[in-house]
Amino acid sequence: MFITKKHIPRRTFLRGMGAGVALPLLDAMVPAMSATPAATTRYSFLHVPHGASPGYWVPQGVGKDWKLSPILAPLAPFKDQVTVISGTDHLMATSLTPEESAGDHSRTAAVFLSGAHPKRTEGQDIHGGITIDQVLAQKIGRETPLPSLELCIEDVGALGVCGVGYSCAYTNTISWSSPTSPLPMERNPQIVFERLFGDGSTPEERLARNHENLSILDSVIQDMGRLKRGLGPSDLARIDDYLQDIRELERRIALAENNAAIDAERPETAELPFHEHVQLMFDLQTLAFKADITRISTMMLSRDLSSTVYPQSGVPDAYHGLSHHQDDLERKERYAKINSYHVAVVASLLDRLRTSDDGDGTLLDHSVVLYGSPMGNSNAHDHIDLPVFIAGGGAGRYEGNLHIREPKGTPLTNLFVAMAAKEGIHYDSFGDSSDIMAV
């Protein structure tokens, strides 16, 4: 038997001036006569601030005998890899003192992935809690060029005080690497692209490349040619598709920037339509997962008090305003349409992951996508019975096709304890957790 498969390192880059393009998993990265490497799990955490319309989120039935609710209907193609978790709370987002009583919107983002009550302060002495994404990043993020990737769609550039005595640090991010270290979220697709595929390039090099209308791939063409000479037909097809995806995404980002309304004083806040912006960010995240540039991503799809209107939802109302539906049936129905639109947006990410090969499966097979909100019924500013689901197989760790109804009063952080445990990280408690969730 002749063994012709060649072995190249998994962490292989195409390099050129100011560029370092990581490659997806190729057959040539697997030693001959060996099994495909064990799948690594990717984690994506997606946040919306204003809960869900009461009566439209929770599915019918529990366990395997369940039906998608109206809001969750866009998940139908992925139902076999979806677990909806009902009945969980985030009580650390509620006020603990009279002075905090008006601060629900100022606290919730910081609580979403931590379950820790933020310290009410307008100064530098902020204090929250480490978030589950960063717990995972500290364990598995060390093996990738970027330990984690923090993204957002709406502008979170506000500084100072963001309401009733709370620092804007609590509302501008959902990711904290320690109780005193909030991580900045990036909303500019071009900057994210440069982080993923740049290789220490200077601003001058990037500007020169843009002025010459050159792709990052143009700078690595010689390295690409040398690599291709050692690849088999299947790897050649795989890498050509991957590089085409990069080139197309680079083209779309440049086109979006040319068409965007740009603030002259803050050019990083180019205003793109939501549907266009979020799809660019999902494509960037998918490429980052595919090439194992990072395994952890967080994204704020919206921020508290958002006045965004989503034309694709068919609803003309602003997001936050309609979230205060005043229990009016017609307003609740319209708000449910916005909620369902957000879920449909997440379904587009799931579709990307499901159609992306990754070793012996797909990225969706090897990912965990958590979507949810730290509010329940936003009309009442409550933090009980939160809308949450997870999707993806997590490299065989999650069963899917489930509706789990937790007992009343269960902290959402019980889910985070379970997620950490599946990666070999064991907590007696995390945030306000009371147990480990069976998921």
C-alpha positions as CSV (number, residue, x, y, z in Angstrom):
1,M,0.0,0.0,0.0
2,F,1.4,3.4,-1.0
3,I,0.8,6.2,1.4
4,T,0.7,9.5,-0.4
5,K,-1.1,11.7,2.1
6,K,1.3,14.5,3.3
7,H,1.2,16.0,6.7
8,I,1.3,19.8,7.2
9,P,0.7,21.5,10.6
10,R,-2.9,22.3,11.6
11,R,-1.8,25.8,12.4
12,T,-0.7,26.7,8.9
13,F,-0.8,30.3,7.6
14,L,-0.5,31.9,4.2
15,R,1.7,34.9,4.8
16,G,2.4,38.1,2.9
17,M,2.9,41.8,3.5
18,G,0.6,42.5,6.5
19,A,-1.4,39.4,6.1
20,G,-1.6,36.0,7.8
21,V,-4.4,33.8,6.4
22,A,-5.2,30.8,8.6
23,L,-6.4,27.7,6.8
24,P,-9.3,25.4,7.4
25,L,-8.8,21.8,8.4
26,L,-7.4,19.9,5.3
27,D,-6.8,16.2,4.6
28,A,-3.1,17.1,4.4
29,M,-3.1,18.3,8.0
30,V,-4.0,14.8,9.2
31,P,-1.1,12.3,9.3
32,A,-1.5,9.3,6.9
33,M,-3.3,6.3,8.2
34,S,-4.6,8.2,11.3
35,A,-8.1,9.2,12.3
36,T,-9.5,12.6,11.9
37,P,-8.6,14.7,14.9
38,A,-11.1,15.0,17.7
39,A,-13.5,17.8,17.0
40,T,-13.1,21.0,19.0
41,T,-16.2,22.9,20.2
42,R,-16.9,26.5,19.1
43,Y,-19.1,28.7,21.2
44,S,-21.3,31.6,20.0
45,F,-23.2,33.8,22.5
46,L,-25.9,36.1,21.1
47,H,-27.6,38.7,23.1
48,V,-30.8,40.7,22.8
49,P,-31.8,43.1,25.6
50,H,-35.6,43.3,25.8
51,G,-37.0,39.8,26.5
52,A,-39.8,38.3,24.4
53,S,-43.5,38.9,24.0
54,P,-45.4,37.0,26.7
55,G,-47.3,34.0,25.4
56,Y,-45.4,33.8,22.1
57,W,-42.0,32.2,23.1
58,V,-42.5,29.1,25.3
59,P,-43.0,25.9,23.2
60,Q,-45.9,23.5,23.6
61,G,-44.9,20.2,25.4
62,V,-41.6,19.2,27.1
63,G,-38.8,16.8,26.5
64,K,-38.8,15.3,23.0
65,D,-42.6,15.9,22.6
66,W,-42.6,19.6,21.9
67,K,-43.6,22.1,19.2
68,L,-42.0,25.3,18.2
69,S,-43.7,28.5,19.4
70,P,-44.6,31.3,16.9
71,I,-41.4,33.2,17.8
72,L,-39.2,30.1,17.4
73,A,-40.8,29.0,14.1
74,P,-37.7,30.1,12.1
75,L,-35.7,27.3,13.9
76,A,-37.8,24.5,12.2
77,P,-35.0,23.4,9.8
78,F,-32.7,23.0,12.8
79,K,-35.1,21.6,15.4
80,D,-33.1,18.4,15.8
81,Q,-30.2,20.4,17.1
82,V,-32.1,23.0,19.2
83,T,-32.7,22.9,23.0
84,V,-35.1,25.5,24.3
85,I,-34.7,26.1,28.1
86,S,-37.7,27.7,29.8
87,G,-38.2,28.8,33.4
88,T,-34.8,30.3,34.2
89,D,-34.2,33.6,35.9
90,H,-31.5,36.3,36.2
91,L,-32.4,37.8,39.6
92,M,-29.0,39.5,39.9
93,A,-30.2,41.9,37.2
94,T,-33.0,43.1,39.6
95,S,-32.5,46.0,42.1
96,L,-31.2,45.1,45.5
97,T,-31.5,48.6,47.0
98,P,-34.0,51.5,46.5
99,E,-31.2,53.5,44.8
100,E,-31.0,50.8,42.1
101,S,-34.7,50.6,41.3
102,A,-34.5,52.4,38.0
103,G,-31.4,50.7,36.7
104,D,-32.7,47.5,35.0
105,H,-31.5,48.6,31.5
106,S,-28.2,49.7,33.0
107,R,-27.5,46.3,34.6
108,T,-28.8,43.6,32.3
109,A,-26.0,43.3,29.7
110,A,-23.4,42.9,32.4
111,V,-25.5,40.2,34.1
112,F,-26.4,38.2,30.9
113,L,-23.4,35.8,30.9
114,S,-22.1,36.3,34.4
115,G,-25.1,36.1,36.8
116,A,-23.3,38.6,39.0
117,H,-24.9,41.8,40.3
118,P,-23.0,44.9,39.1
119,K,-21.8,47.5,41.5
120,R,-23.7,50.7,41.1
121,T,-21.0,53.3,40.4
122,E,-20.3,56.2,38.1
123,G,-16.5,55.9,38.6
124,Q,-13.7,53.6,37.7
125,D,-14.4,51.2,40.5
126,I,-16.7,49.0,38.4
127,H,-17.3,45.5,39.5
128,G,-19.3,42.7,37.9
129,G,-18.4,39.1,37.2
130,I,-16.4,37.0,34.8
131,T,-18.6,35.8,32.0
132,I,-19.0,32.2,30.8
133,D,-17.6,33.0,27.4
134,Q,-14.3,34.1,29.0
135,V,-14.3,31.1,31.3
136,L,-14.3,29.0,28.2
137,A,-11.8,31.2,26.4
138,Q,-9.3,30.8,29.3
139,K,-9.6,27.0,28.8
140,I,-9.7,26.5,25.0
141,G,-9.0,30.0,23.7
142,R,-5.3,29.6,24.4
143,E,-5.0,27.2,21.5
144,T,-6.1,29.7,18.9
145,P,-4.7,33.0,17.5
146,L,-7.6,35.0,19.0
147,P,-8.8,33.6,22.4
148,S,-12.2,35.2,21.8
149,L,-14.0,37.6,19.5
150,E,-16.4,40.3,20.8
151,L,-18.8,41.8,18.3
152,C,-21.8,44.1,18.3
153,I,-24.1,45.7,15.8
154,E,-25.2,48.9,17.4
155,D,-22.9,51.7,18.5
156,V,-21.6,51.1,22.1
157,G,-19.2,54.0,22.1
158,A,-20.8,55.9,25.0
159,L,-18.6,56.7,27.9
160,G,-19.2,58.0,31.4
161,V,-22.7,57.4,33.0
162,C,-25.4,55.6,31.1
163,G,-28.2,55.9,33.6
164,V,-29.2,56.2,37.3
165,G,-25.7,56.1,38.5
166,Y,-24.3,53.2,36.5
167,S,-21.1,53.4,34.4
168,C,-21.5,52.8,30.7
169,A,-19.1,49.9,31.1
170,Y,-22.1,47.8,32.2
171,T,-24.2,48.5,29.1
172,N,-21.5,48.4,26.4
173,T,-20.4,44.8,26.6
174,I,-21.6,41.3,27.5
175,S,-18.1,39.9,28.0
176,W,-16.0,40.3,31.1
177,S,-12.6,38.6,31.5
178,S,-12.7,39.4,35.3
179,P,-15.0,41.2,37.7
180,T,-13.2,44.4,36.9
181,S,-12.4,43.9,33.2
182,P,-15.1,44.5,30.6
183,L,-14.0,43.6,27.1
184,P,-14.8,46.1,24.3
185,M,-17.1,45.0,21.5
186,E,-16.2,45.7,17.9
187,R,-18.9,46.7,15.4
188,N,-16.8,47.6,12.3
189,P,-16.6,44.7,9.9
190,Q,-13.4,46.0,8.3
191,I,-11.6,46.1,11.7
192,V,-12.8,42.6,12.5
193,F,-11.6,41.3,9.1
194,E,-8.2,42.8,9.7
195,R,-8.0,41.1,13.1
196,L,-8.8,37.8,11.6
197,F,-6.6,38.0,8.5
198,G,-4.1,40.7,9.2
199,D,-0.6,39.8,10.4
200,G,0.7,42.8,12.3
201,S,0.2,45.2,9.4
202,T,0.6,48.8,10.1
203,P,-2.2,51.4,9.4
204,E,0.0,52.7,6.6
205,E,0.2,49.2,5.0
206,R,-3.6,48.8,5.3
207,L,-4.2,52.2,3.8
208,A,-1.8,51.6,0.9
209,R,-3.5,48.3,0.2
210,N,-6.9,49.9,0.2
211,H,-5.8,52.7,-2.1
212,E,-4.3,50.2,-4.6
213,N,-7.6,48.2,-4.4
214,L,-5.6,45.1,-3.4
215,S,-7.1,42.1,-1.5
216,I,-5.3,40.6,1.4
217,L,-5.1,37.4,-0.7
218,D,-3.0,39.3,-3.3
219,S,-0.2,39.6,-0.8
220,V,-0.1,35.9,0.0
221,I,-0.3,34.6,-3.6
222,Q,3.2,33.3,-3.7
223,D,2.7,31.4,-0.4
224,M,-0.6,30.1,-1.8
225,G,1.1,28.7,-4.9
226,R,3.7,26.8,-2.9
227,L,1.1,25.3,-0.7
228,K,-1.2,24.2,-3.5
229,R,1.6,22.2,-5.1
230,G,1.5,19.7,-2.2
231,L,-2.3,19.3,-1.9
232,G,-4.6,16.6,-3.3
233,P,-7.8,17.3,-5.4
234,S,-10.2,17.5,-2.4
235,D,-8.0,19.8,-0.5
236,L,-7.5,22.0,-3.5
237,A,-11.3,22.4,-3.9
238,R,-11.7,23.0,-0.2
239,I,-9.1,25.7,0.0
240,D,-10.3,27.4,-3.3
241,D,-13.8,27.6,-1.8
242,Y,-12.4,29.0,1.4
243,L,-10.3,31.7,-0.3
244,Q,-13.2,32.6,-2.5
245,D,-15.3,33.1,0.6
246,I,-12.6,35.5,2.0
247,R,-12.3,37.4,-1.2
248,E,-16.1,37.8,-1.5
249,L,-16.4,38.9,2.1
250,E,-13.7,41.4,1.6
251,R,-15.5,42.8,-1.4
252,R,-18.8,43.1,0.4
253,I,-17.2,44.9,3.4
254,A,-15.5,47.4,1.0
255,L,-18.8,47.9,-0.8
256,A,-20.7,48.4,2.5
257,E,-18.2,50.9,3.7
258,N,-18.5,52.9,0.4
259,N,-22.3,53.0,0.8
260,A,-22.5,53.6,4.5
261,A,-23.2,56.9,6.2
262,I,-20.0,57.6,8.1
263,D,-19.6,59.9,11.0
264,A,-16.7,62.2,10.1
265,E,-15.6,62.6,13.7
266,R,-15.9,58.8,14.4
267,P,-15.4,57.0,11.2
268,E,-15.5,53.6,13.0
269,T,-19.3,54.1,13.5
270,A,-20.3,53.6,9.8
271,E,-24.0,53.0,9.9
272,L,-25.0,50.0,7.9
273,P,-28.6,48.6,7.7
274,F,-29.0,46.0,10.4
275,H,-29.7,43.1,8.0
276,E,-26.6,43.8,6.0
277,H,-24.4,44.5,9.1
278,V,-25.4,41.3,11.0
279,Q,-24.8,39.1,8.0
280,L,-21.3,40.5,7.5
281,M,-20.6,39.8,11.1
282,F,-22.0,36.3,11.0
283,D,-19.8,35.5,7.9
284,L,-16.7,36.8,9.7
285,Q,-17.5,34.7,12.7
286,T,-18.1,31.6,10.5
287,L,-14.8,32.0,8.7
288,A,-13.0,32.5,12.1
289,F,-14.6,29.2,13.3
290,K,-13.8,27.4,10.1
291,A,-10.1,28.3,10.2
292,D,-9.9,27.9,14.0
293,I,-8.8,31.5,14.4
294,T,-11.0,31.6,17.5
295,R,-13.4,29.2,19.2
296,I,-15.3,31.8,21.3
297,S,-17.5,34.6,20.0
298,T,-20.0,36.9,21.7
299,M,-22.3,39.3,19.8
300,M,-24.7,42.0,21.0
301,L,-27.4,42.0,18.3
302,S,-28.9,45.0,20.1
303,R,-28.4,47.1,23.2
304,D,-30.7,48.3,25.9
305,L,-33.0,51.1,25.0
306,S,-32.5,50.5,21.3
307,S,-34.6,52.6,19.0
308,T,-33.7,50.5,16.0
309,V,-36.5,49.7,13.5
310,Y,-36.3,46.4,11.6
311,P,-38.1,46.8,8.3
312,Q,-37.5,43.1,7.4
313,S,-39.7,42.1,10.4
314,G,-42.7,43.9,8.8
315,V,-43.1,46.0,12.0
316,P,-42.7,49.8,11.8
317,D,-42.2,50.3,15.5
318,A,-38.9,51.0,17.3
319,Y,-37.6,48.0,19.2
320,H,-37.5,49.4,22.8
321,G,-40.7,51.4,22.5
322,L,-42.7,48.3,21.4
323,S,-41.1,46.2,24.1
324,H,-43.3,48.2,26.5
325,H,-46.5,46.6,25.0
326,Q,-48.6,47.5,28.0
327,D,-50.2,44.1,27.7
328,D,-52.1,45.3,24.7
329,L,-52.8,42.2,22.5
330,E,-52.1,44.0,19.2
331,R,-48.9,45.5,20.4
332,K,-47.8,42.1,21.9
333,E,-48.4,40.5,18.5
334,R,-46.3,43.1,16.7
335,Y,-43.5,42.7,19.3
336,A,-43.6,38.9,18.8
337,K,-42.9,39.6,15.1
338,I,-39.7,41.5,16.0
339,N,-38.7,38.7,18.4
340,S,-39.3,36.1,15.6
341,Y,-37.2,38.3,13.2
342,H,-34.3,38.1,15.6
343,V,-34.6,34.4,15.8
344,A,-34.7,34.2,12.0
345,V,-31.5,36.2,11.9
346,V,-29.9,33.6,14.2
347,A,-31.2,30.8,12.0
348,S,-29.2,32.3,9.1
349,L,-26.0,31.8,11.3
350,L,-27.1,28.2,12.0
351,D,-27.5,27.6,8.3
352,R,-23.9,29.0,7.6
353,L,-22.5,26.6,10.3
354,R,-24.5,23.6,9.0
355,T,-23.2,24.1,5.5
356,S,-19.6,24.5,6.6
357,D,-17.6,21.2,6.7
358,D,-15.4,20.7,9.7
359,G,-13.5,17.4,9.9
360,D,-15.9,14.5,10.1
361,G,-19.0,16.8,10.5
362,T,-20.1,20.4,10.1
363,L,-19.4,23.5,12.2
364,L,-23.0,23.3,13.6
365,D,-22.2,19.7,14.7
366,H,-19.2,21.1,16.5
367,S,-20.6,24.3,17.9
368,V,-22.9,25.6,20.7
369,V,-24.9,28.8,19.8
370,L,-26.6,30.3,22.8
371,Y,-29.2,32.9,22.1
372,G,-31.2,34.8,24.8
373,S,-32.0,37.8,26.8
374,P,-31.5,38.8,30.5
375,M,-35.0,40.1,30.6
376,G,-38.2,38.1,30.5
377,N,-41.3,40.4,30.1
378,S,-39.7,43.7,29.3
379,N,-42.9,45.6,29.8
380,A,-42.5,44.9,33.5
381,H,-38.7,45.0,33.4
382,D,-38.6,41.6,35.0
383,H,-35.8,39.0,34.8
384,I,-37.8,35.8,35.2
385,D,-38.7,33.1,32.7
386,L,-36.0,34.2,30.3
387,P,-36.2,33.5,26.6
388,V,-33.2,31.2,25.9
389,F,-32.2,28.4,23.5
390,I,-29.0,26.6,22.5
391,A,-28.3,25.1,19.1
392,G,-25.6,22.8,17.7
393,G,-24.2,19.5,18.7
394,G,-21.2,20.8,20.7
395,A,-19.0,17.9,19.3
396,G,-21.5,15.3,20.6
397,R,-22.1,16.9,24.0
398,Y,-25.6,18.2,23.4
399,E,-28.5,16.0,22.3
400,G,-30.9,18.6,20.7
401,N,-34.6,18.4,19.8
402,L,-35.5,19.2,23.4
403,H,-37.6,21.6,25.4
404,I,-36.4,21.7,29.0
405,R,-38.7,23.3,31.5
406,E,-36.8,24.2,34.6
407,P,-38.5,24.5,38.1
408,K,-39.6,28.0,39.0
409,G,-36.7,30.0,40.4
410,T,-33.8,28.2,38.6
411,P,-30.9,30.6,37.8
412,L,-29.8,30.7,34.2
413,T,-26.3,30.3,35.6
414,N,-27.0,26.7,36.3
415,L,-26.7,26.3,32.5
416,F,-23.3,28.0,32.5
417,V,-22.1,25.6,35.2
418,A,-23.1,22.7,32.9
419,M,-21.5,24.2,29.9
420,A,-18.2,24.7,31.8
421,A,-18.4,21.1,33.1
422,K,-18.6,19.8,29.6
423,E,-15.2,21.4,29.0
424,G,-13.7,19.9,32.2
425,I,-14.1,23.2,34.2
426,H,-15.9,22.5,37.5
427,Y,-17.6,25.1,39.6
428,D,-19.2,24.8,43.0
429,S,-21.0,28.0,42.0
430,F,-20.9,30.5,39.2
431,G,-22.6,33.8,39.7
432,D,-25.8,33.0,41.5
433,S,-26.0,29.4,40.4
434,S,-27.7,26.8,42.7
435,D,-26.9,23.6,40.9
436,I,-25.7,22.1,37.6
437,M,-28.4,21.9,34.9
438,A,-29.0,18.6,33.1
439,V,-28.6,19.6,29.5
